Each structure stands twice: as C-alpha cells, then as structure tokens.
Amino acid sequence: MTEPLDRRRFLRACAGIAACSAPIGETGLRLLVPAPALPPGRGTPHHPPRARSVIFLYMDGGPSQVDTFDYKPRLQREHGKPFGMKMEPTQFNDNGNTLGSPWRFAQHGASGQWISELFPALARCADRLAIVRSMSADFSEHTNANYFLHTGVGIQGRPSMGAWIGYGLGSESDELPAHVVLHGGLIPPGGLDCFGSSFLPATWQGSVFRAAEEPVANVQRTEPRAELQRGKLALVQRLDALAGERTGHDAQVAAAMRNQELAERMQLAVPELMRLRDESAATHRLYGLDDPDPYTRGYGAQCLAARRMVERGVRFIELTCPKIPRVDRWDQHSNLARDHARNAHAIDQPIAGLITDLAGRGLLDQTLVVWTGEFGRTPFAQGRDGRDHNPFAFSAWLCGGGIAGGVTHGVTDDYGYKVVADRVTVHDLHATILHLLGLDHTRLTYRFGGRDIRLTDVYGEVVRPILA
Amino acid sequence: MPRLVSRRPRAAALLAVGLVAALPAQIADPLAFFETRVRPVLAERCVSCHGSKTQKSELRLDHGSFVRRGGARGPVVVPGDAAASRLVAAVRYEDVDLQMPPKGRLADAEIAALEQWIELGAPWPDEPVPEAAAAEPAFDLAARRAAHWCWQPRARPAVPSVRDLSWPADPIDLFVLAALEDRGLRPARDADPATWLRRVTFDLTGLPPTARELDAFLADPASDARARAVDRLLASPHFGERWARHWLDLVRYAETLGHEYDFEIPNAWHYRDYVVRALNADVPYDRFVQEHVAGDLLAASPEFGPRLHPDGFDESPIGTCFWWFGDQTHSPLDPRQHRADRVDNQIGVFGKTSLGRTVACARCHDHKFDAIAQRDYYALAGVVKSSRYALTPLLPPGGHRDALGALAELRPALVERVRASWLRRAPSVAAYLRAAATLGERPRRARGETDEAWRARQAAYDDSVAEAARVAGLESRRLRAFHAALPTALRDDRGHPFQAWACYLHDPEGWPARWRELRADCRPVDARPTDAVVLADFRHDGYDRAFVAGEAFGDRPRARDLVAVDGDGRPVVRARTGRVATSAVESLRVQGSLATRTFTIDRRYLWIEAAGEGTRINVVVEGFNVIRDPIYGPLKLVLATERMRLHRIDLSLWQGMQAYLQVHDLRTADPSDENDYGRPGWVAVRRVWLSDRAEELDSRVRPACVELLGDRELTGDELASAYARAVEAAVAAWQPDEPDPPAERADLLAFLSRHRLLDDTHDDPFLRLVRGVDSAIAEAACVPAMADGDGLDEHVFVRGDHRAPGEVVPRAGLTALDSDPDAFRAGSGRLALARELTRPDHPLVPRVLVNRVWHHLFGRGLVPTVDNFGVLGEPPSHPELLDWLAGTFVDDGWSLKRLLRRIVLSRTYAMASVHDDPRAAEVDPDLALLHRARVRRLDGEALRDALLVLAGRLDRKLGGASVPVHLTPFLDGRGRPERSGPLDGAGRRSLYQEVRRNFLNPWFLAFDTPVPFSTVGRRNVSNVPAQALALMNDPFVVEQARRFAERMLRAGLPDRGARVAAMLREAWGRAPERAELDAAEQFLLDQAQVHRADLDDVAPWADLAHALVNVKEFAFLR
C-alpha cells in the first residue's frame, strides 16, 4: 500500500473498503481537503500540525495536585486545622481537616516551575513542561471521569480521543495500528471502552499492547515454523486469486486480501518493535530500566516502547499505570504519603528519560506528551491520611510539539481546592491536543444517530497560553 | 458545563452582605459608579456570552431591561439585595454549580463593585435598547412535519409497470425493476443455486448450509425448491437466534452495567431468550412492540391480555427489560444528573429502535431540524420516569392459586401438629435454660488467632456442650441452640421475651434488684409532637396507594401468622400482632414486592417498622437502583429479624429528591450485592414514615419479659421454670389467625421457632406432605422489568439542565404523531404509548421495521440511515416500495416471517453479485438501485458460528444462561470475572456468549459487533488487519480448523481427492473447480513434507482446513 493512488481511486477504495464504514463515505471525507495524492487511510489535517504523535501518560486514580505541581504553602501552615473553605460532598464523605502535603516543593529550571520532591528526575525537565494547574472535570467518580477524560462524555461507549485522532489523521504506519495502549498492568476503571472506537470504524480502536513476549493478541503465529505459515498463506493467496478469476474482485474482498498481507508484516513488525534489548545500555539507564524497583523498570519499558512507536509512526500511544501490589493506582483514599511516593517513583525516571530521549533524537518537536489523571484530590483529609476525589481542580502537564516549555497556566485558590482563574476543562484539553495535531475540534465530526458528533461535544477551547 | 451537585442553599452571598452593606451610602452618584466600576466589568467579562451575539442561558447583560428580565433560570439580580441575587452567587464562585465567568473568577474588587451596584438598586442609565440579535426562525412543528416525508401517512402505491415482464417474481421486483429500467439498467442474472442457498441460509439462520442441505437442494428439480428451502429455514429454531442478534443490537443488550465494577444485570439472558422465542413463534411485531413498551401491564388489560410461555407464565413483562440494559455508574454524587442521563439513553434507544427517530436530540432544545419539540422529549421523559425498575417474578396468570389453596386447607392441621409437638417440649425449656447457663459465654474467634487454635477452642466448646447435655439428660443439639440463641447481650433489649433471662445470666447476684427495675420500667406512650410524614401504614385494610407486584403480598395487609414449612420440611412460625403488609402466610416460596408511592425527601430520616428474613428493603432515590457502598449502601436494609423493629435510614445526603421504598421478597438476588438474600424468605412491614427525629421511642409500655412472666417476685432459681410455663401458656393460647394477640406472645413464638428451640428432629410425614405441596410453587425467575409507579409529569429542563426546571409537560408521545396526552393519564402512560405505536396506520413503526429487514438482507436499507428517518437521515431510495412493504407487512398481521419469506423469494434477492454491463457500476456505484447483489462480509457472530459448524463442534442447544467470557491477558481490570470461560465458548452459538460491558469479547470487537451503549441498527463493516490476524492466529480458529480436519479424516471418504473436494465444498458452500483442487492437493503434499508427516496425519489436513477458512470466500457472502 505504498504506491499513491489518485484521489478518485482513493475515494472509491474507501467506499468499498470500509464498506460502509459508510461514515467514511458520509462524513469522514469532509475533513479531507482536496489533495493531489492521498494514500489510503491517511487524512489531511485542517491546519499545519505542530505534532505528529501523542504520548498520553494517563495517571489512573487521580494524583493529588497539591502534592505534585500545585504548591500551596497555606495548606502546610494550616495542616491539621479545620478546612477553611466550604467542603463539597465527596465520594466517601469521610472528610477530615486540612492535610498539608508531606512533600517539599522547590522551583526548578530557568523557568522556576514549582514541582514537589516526588518527581526529582522530572523536575530536571521543568523548562520543557507547560504545567496546567487549573484543570477541572465534570465527574468525581472514577469511571465517569475516565470516560470523560478519554472520550469527552462521562458515559460508556463513545469513541476515545485516540480513535478520533486516528479517524481524523489516519495512520502513518503500514505495519502498526495508529492507536496503541501500552498496558502497564492497570486497565482503568471502565475497561477497554476507554480506548474504544464506538461508532467510528473498528480500525481506530486502541490496540492493547503488553510489554511482553506476545505484546498484542494474535500477532504471533501458531505454526511451529514460519515455513508452514508461509505455505498456508501462499495457498490462501492462490485460492483467492482463482476466485477472483471466476467472479472478479469486489473492492471489499480486495481490501481483505491486502489486510492479510499487512497482517503478515505486522507479525514481524510488532515483535521487533517490542525488542527493547536492541537499545543501548545508556538508553536503558535513561529510562530507569536498571532501577531496583520492578515497577520503575516496567514503566520504563513502556516509555521506551512508546518512543519506538513514535519512531514508527504510531499516532496515539496511551500508557496505563503499573499495578503495584497493595497500591490502588493514584487513588489514595488512605496512605497518601506511602503510596503516592511509590507511584511517583515508578514513573519519575522513566518519564524524564522519555522526554530527554525524545529531545535528544529530535522527536520531541513532533511528539506531544500529556500527563494527567481523571481528577485531583481534596486538600483536606479523608480519614486520617488520605485524600478523596476532587474534580474541581487538578494539575496536568504537556510538553513537546507545539507546547511552550517552562509555563505554568491557571490558578487555584489558596488550598488548591478549586480553580479561580484560567480554568481548563477536559474539553479544552481535547481541543488543544487536536489543535496541535492540526485538527480543528469543531470540524472533526462524525454523524451518528442523526447528529454530527465531536470529541468536544459543543464545548472546548484551545488553551493558547501554553502553546509555543 | 458544571454538572456537580451542590445541596447547599445559596447562602454564600450572605458573606458578602456584611462587607458591602455599609457602602452604598458613601456612593454619591450611583450612575457614575455604574459607568466606571460596573459597566466595564460586564462589558469585558460577561457580554461575550451574554450579549447581542450569544445569549447563553438566554441571559443578556448589555442593557438594564435585559438584566432585570433575567435568563432561562429566572431573575439574576434582585435590586437592593445582593445576597439574594444569583449574579452575585455566580461571580463569588462559592457554588460549584454556578461559577461565572466560567474560565476564571473576577477580581475581588470587581465582585465588590457588582455587589455594591446591586445594593444600590442596580441602576442603569436610560439608553436605547440595543438591537436584538437576529432571531432564529421560530420552531414550527407543524411546518416541519408537513415538510418531511417520514411523518406523512403511508401511501398504498400501485405496483409500477415495467417493460420486462419475464423477470419479476413478486411485486417487490416490479418496484426494483421499474427503478432500474428508469435508469436504463437491467438486473443482474440470477445467482447460481449454491450461492443463493448459502446467502439465504446465512441471512435467515446465521449458519452455513450443511453439505446435506446443499446436496438436497441442488438435487431438487421442483419449481418450489426455493420456497421449501425458505420454509425450512424459517421454521428452524436457529432463525430466531439469528434475528434476535439483530434486535439485540438495537436495544444495546448487555449483561453487566459497566463502569467501575461492571456489576451484573440480573437474569438479563432471559430477555435474549424471550426475543429468540418471540421470533421463532412469529409473534406479531405490533404485539412485540407492545410488550417492549408495556409488557408488565398487558396481562391486566382486557384489550391485550397475557402471552403465555410454554411453561405457563406470562412472558410479556420480559419485553420491558430492554429499558434497563444501559450502563450505570455505581455511586453518582448527583443522582438527578445520573437519572437525567439514563433517561436520555432510554429515550434515545426507544426512539431509534421503534420510530427510527432521534428523539433524544431534543433534550436541550427543540430539535434543530426535525419536527420534535423539547416538550416532546420531556413528555416522554415523564412516561419513562413514572415507570420503575422492578425485578419481576415470571408468574402464571393468577399465580400459584392451587398450591396456595391447598396449603390454606392444610394450615389448621399444620398448626395443630406444631402446637402438639411444642406443647410436648415446652416443659423441657426450664432444663435447657439451666443447662445453658452452666456453659458460660460462647467462644468467639479472637483477632489474630490461628486456625488451629480457633479449631481447638471450638472443639473444646463442643465437648463442654456435649458433657452438659449428658449430665442433664438433654439433647446436645438443642442445648447448643439454646445457648446460641440467648447471649447476655439481650439484657438491654426491652422488647425481647428473654431479656430477664439474659439479665440473670449476666449477673445472677444482681438479679433481684434487676428484676425489680424491670418491673418498675413503665414508660408512657411517646406523646411528643411529631413531624412525621406517614408514607405507608399497613395496619389498615388496604394497600392504599402502595404498588404491589407478584403474588407474595396478596391483595391487602393481613393479620395472620406465617405458618409454613421450609425447604427442609421443618415448621416455620412467625406470629404477628395486628395487620401488616406481609409477603408470606402459607409459604415462604411465594415471591413479590411492594413499593410505596413516590415521595419527596423533606425530612432527615426514613423510619420503617418491619421484620423479615432473607429479604430486603431499598430506598430508591431518583430511580437509582445500584444500591451499594460507597454512598448508597445505607439505603438498603437486609432484614434478619423475626420481631417487628424500627429501622432508621439517614437521608440527609438526598434532601429534596424524589424517592420510593421498595420491599422485596424475591428469589433472585441482586448480584451486584454481596449480601445473602434472594433465598426463600418473608417480610412484614407495618409502617413507613419520614421524620427529623433521630430517635423514636419504642411504643411498648412495659418490657416484654414482664408481660410474659407477670409482675411478681421471682427468684433466680424460679426464673427458668417461669419461662417454661410462659412458653407453655403461649403455645396453648396461640391462634394463628387471631387479629390482635399480645406482642410479647407473638414475639416469643417467633423467637422459639426461628431458633428451633422446640422443633422435633424426627421426620414427620405430615410436614413432608406440606413441603411437597409447597414445592409446587415453582421458583420463578425474576427479570429486570418495568413497573408503573405514580404518574408524574416532568418539567422541561431548560437547556437540558436538570437543575433548571421549566414548565411541566403532560406525559405523551410525539406531537408530530398526533399523540393524545389525555390517553396517558392512567399510570405511567406506557399502555397508551404502546397503543399509539401499533396503530395500523402508524407512519413510522412499520416502515422502520421493514427497512431494517431490508438492510439485513441487502446490506443497505431502502432508507440507508436505518436508525434515523429524520431530516439528517437519507431519504428512501424506493419510497413506494418502502410504503408498499410496510402496508403489506401490517396487512399480513405484522408477521416478520411472512415479510422475510416474500423478500428472500423475490428475484431481486436472487440476483448474482456480478453484473456483465460495466455501465451499471457507473450509474449505480453504491448499489442503491439494486442492480446486483452486494458482496457482504459475514459478521463476527456468523463467522464464529460457521467455524464451529465446520469443526462439527456447534452445540445447537437453544437458550439458557450465557457462556462466560474467555479471558485473555488483554482482558483485565476491575470487575474481571474470577473464572474464564472456555476458549471455544463451549461450542455454543455466538448469541450465547456473555456480554460483559467491560470485558467484551475481542473477536466480536474486531468484527464490529457494536459496543452496547445505544441503538445500532447498521453496524460498521470495517476491514482491518486485526481481522486477518484473528483468522490467521487466534487459537480458537486454529482449534476449529483442526477439528474440521479431524472430522473430515473420519468421514469415510474414499480417497484424498474426495476428501479435499469435500472440505472445499463445506468451507465455501459450492463445488470447487479443478484448479482449486489441484492447488489444495499440491499444498497438502508440500505441507506434509515440511511437517515430515505423511498424508494420514492430521497436521497437513489441519493446515488445509486453516487455509480454507482464511480464503475470502469463507468470510464473504456473494
């Protein structure tokens, strides 16, 4: 599928291929501005993109903003005292007093970004990060909030942003899916639907890869020897060809035949992709693959695999969190100090390594890295030593393609409880991600159930102050 | 858009008042103040959303008149009262529901200026009103309806005339041919018989034709061979399975709720089997729709009546399960929002499925394009919200009248049998009490105690019980029961008949004093003023406005004791005082539920006076029925008490919301709940009320034990004998149908029975007989159906925001369909809705259905947007044919089978998928004109089933519980089932593979089985490498291919050539050609060589089988 087709042939192929992925026929092509040559499945952006790929570092469970990127001295001062603002109802309604952060904050880099001591390695990348302290979400329950973060709607079954992006821009790889989830051990609450394609064609659903021998389902042949499989596929091709001679080839059947060739290539490409031992010892160290903590090593492997995917043209890569025994994601309703530290240690060096490596290879300019949870945590205690869910304010950061480094955006109140200035909603985050990829979130639409549906529903504004 | 709830009244602005109250006087010139301090703030921070261009929430802040008028949610400024002004609340950001400007708070000085301005009376200079924004054209429903085809009455078109009269076989063909001839096209030639048979067999049953079926068909020279083949397929039970899957796509069928824990929807699969049965029985589609909308109400309606399952129960209610297959979160902070979203999903599915209309588009505003008003949406929302989620037992009409009648006849004899045996035993109570008193406290496991140590202590206890029994000449088992039933903890329980005994046990020395205290404990009846709002009082002779379902609760509250036998044939006696709503009198096996009317939570506590075992009471707030921790756990009571007690539920989190109380005595537990109920049980409820009182005094004047034992001196030594006499007296006086026996006597009998302190151990033949009669009461399955609640009209939610209720809209169907709200007054109105939908002249329902059928048979509907007949959908390619089919369908008694038979026997359906005129593809590239058959890929279900057929592995059993999902390492996350299902799904058809929302079968996902979130009448048909990879490498496919090969090796075919030919023919449903046979044979030889195997080995044959299912012809229908 490397030879370019002319546009007419392409349109015809699409109409057949996705058989009635009618949508592509119906509306999908609306966003393809006329272009002389378009290889199948490769869309054209609405405007010049600043980034080509996205690495989405999803922090499952909701990290605490006031312990990571949103420094609140007042919280420390009033630690243990009754909370100074009105408390909204929370998920567990077991609310205690003001809980100061157990971690020290310091300013880092030339930009002087405030980052807590939870992230010593990441802090060295401070000048590359745009920290958004004014995120807010519409839901305070994990699953709704997860669906919301991933799909823009707080209920199950909408296409995830990775699917939207694939649908909008197509794939740049002939051998790998455009949308990959690197499974670190935790599938977020809500399950695989966080990565689904819903009414968009199945092509764009997230393929779940494990950092393992068989990274993705069905990519390993079952035949004991390659020769045996080659023989089978040769027979299949021969019989398909004979059938074509009898009846002529339908476009769909032809597409299925091409898929088989592609699948054959994927069998080689995917294991090669995950062969991290091909990387140098220095690279391994950079990503924390020599760390004594197995979860740091695990997340490091995911980060390294993510870079290799970026190199191979994968469009959207989501990393899910490691499953650390007795640590419930970032969801520290209790044991905040112990478990936030464990989580942070697992991801800190790997992420810093990823940013450094991408920059060193000249890939950071075309790769957008996004770090966020589905919501934040309360500045007051849940029980003795935990924090409950807080959708009113949380922190995220972005770096890489099109992002201004060293910027802090948005303001929360003195406790870090609620946003008071420059609110960034999840829709705004989506709009911004699409914008950096060259897509206008108001024009990336798909007709379903009689409506032109968008990732951002009827909301969303690009967060311009964090753009380079 | 902020969606989080705040339950706090908007008092925040009060804070501001203190700050600003003193200021106005200092402002000399209010208008100047406005111009310098206020107008700039409004202009810069507000008017971009609330000005001439946009008026969010219908609010403008660019002129005084607009400011005073306010917005969609009412006034925003109360001149002179900043604290009462919503504008101030909004800018102060105190309320998470209402924060303006949304992107960031104003500066404190700006906020203060706005407050001061309002305190000054919100002055605005006299200036011309700015021009109104160009008004959007008013919503004109009638004009829109007149303009769009789908609302128009169906035509009764005459069949068109055509030039080529030799081609058509059915009127359908005339319509198709006429359109082709119009464009100068000819239909394709007929498909060859094998192709046609494969096509029609998959289309009607979802399975490939077997070799035998193919042989028989090809050898049949009769002119009606096709008709007989179609009749055979329509009569096959697999027909219902195939078409049920199409229907399940519409109703987003799933067996779990998704979200964090993926809780199960109890017995969802009964609905799936119901659809299969209905399709196989060719239940008329109008009846099928009626059952979906109001199946729970049909049996009682003379107009409709029940529809009986072969086992005798009315199965109509199962249709209503479809309303509840949506996803649900488990602990919403704002149940109103959750409900609004869920109702939206329900209306969306209902509208798309039955009407082919996206009614849900009108949730926030009048439909942008279609003749559907926002009022229409809320009229339907009222219907949906007036209906409740109800686990409903499937009962024969009239219930188990015979068995219950027989039990009633046996009752007096049973009572006497029990009484006689209890009287015999009553004197021994004294001895058992005394022996139990020697045993000390029962052992309880200590924290951190090892299993070993704990077992040792238990064994020691057993020994001591046995020893004490031996010494006293008692039964060890019974002594243990006495000991267990009478802990000293009862000593503070005034209502307990054995309170005195527990006091004595606790402190024998202090007994005389304690007994004096107990006798002196005489409380006045609680005469404090009460704020109670009584929701139900069942001491009266009638259920008043409560809703009763099933047969357990009878038709009125009863003052009769429960006297029954349990599953082990032992007597169960629960004596009562006065009338109660009770679920059991003669049998524990009857099922049913009772619900109060809907009430508004306007007191802090709900009080319930109830007793029961193995049963449950739920408070359902805003229709939310996943009653679980965190947050919702306190809304349930799992009953385990034989005595009437007061139960208190704290409702402070849900003030102002709508709720009702639901009392369940059902055999199906809610599987999302870990509590053990759902056993045969019973429940009795006396009263339910709301109150702010945290404590309600017990209405008992004196302790129960004093009433029982008498107000007289009793030494500790006399106590046991006194109890024995009291027991004897109580048993002797027991009249199970006495209306108002003393409570302490009833409680004593219930206590003795519950702990089996007096039961005989021997096997009584009479009790066995009663148990035999009792067991005729079948364990009816419960399904998650609908039940009518109070008919409550809904408000329009302004801009779809449930916190902004607008006008109330009477319940009704769509205005554009001439729905009559007056018909909806009774109950929820669903019965009226069902009636309206199935009018024979309905413009949409029959059109939508025949179009769906057409879509499944041709890969494209006459209206391609099968779920959207609206303005944004596509118009019909053959409008006359659509109407003709719809009319014929209704005339044929809404029979799906007759419709299908007609279409698949048409010449149109029989066309080949190739056309020899190259111009045809130019004129009709997307086959809208049907100039040839469309090549269609089998869907994931059919592919999988076909593999099982080839493998000889298909289990053709119909129905039953689903096969658990086969879990792979890629299926992970919360709610992951503990056990994985088998790789091959136990050989059951794809239809029977479990649909767990969070663990959807990857095979089906790869092949476009829709995610169950809303109606999908037209699946995506994607074509992706994952599909090729699955066919190449999925262990399931490899396993079936191997079985296919093994089967063919055993098939007794004469030689290799015959075997190869048979395999190709089975895989593709047609005779192979020479070149194909040659290629396959050569492959076998080559492959055997690589395997170093000979041709008797299965390996090369398994490889051939695997290759054959990878050939595209296997996966595509030509």
Interface residues (C-beta under 8 A of the other chain):
Chain A: R12 A15 I17 A18 A19 C20 S21 A22 P23 G25 K86 E88 P89 T90 Q91 F92 N93 S134 D138 F139 S140 E141 H142 T143 N144 G154 I155 Q156 G157 R158 P177 H183 G185 L186 I187 P188 P189 G190 G191 L192 D193 G196 S198 F199 L200 P201 A202 T203 Q205 S207 V208 R210 A212 V216 A217 N218 V219 Q220 R221 T222 E223 R225 E227 L228 Q229 G231 K232 L233 A234 L235 V236 R238 L239 D240 L242 A243 R246 T247 G248 D250 Q252 V253 A255 A256 M257 N259 Q260 L262 A263 E264 M266 Q267 P391 F392 V411 K418 V419 V420 A421 D422 R423 R447 G449 G450 R451 Y459
Chain B: M1 P2 R3 L4 V5 S6 R7 R8 A12 Y93 E94 V96 P102 K103 G104 R105 G258 H259 E260 D262 D327 T329 H330 S331 P332 L333 D341 N345 G348 K352 R357 T358 A360 C361 D370 P630 I631 L653 G859 R860 P864 T865 D867 N868 G870 L872 G873 S913 V914 P925 D926 V935 R937 T968 P969 F970 L971 D972 G973 R974 G975 R997 N998 F999 L1000 P1002 L1005 A1006 F1007 D1008 V1011 P1012 F1013 S1014 T1015 V1016 R1018 N1020 V1021 S1022 N1023 V1024 P1025 A1026 Q1027 A1028 L1029 A1030 M1032 N1033 D1034 P1035 V1038 E1073 A1075 E1076 A1079 A1080 F1083 D1086 Q1087 V1090 H1091 D1103 L1104 H1106 A1107 L1108 N1110 V1111 K1112 E1113 A1115 F1116 R1118
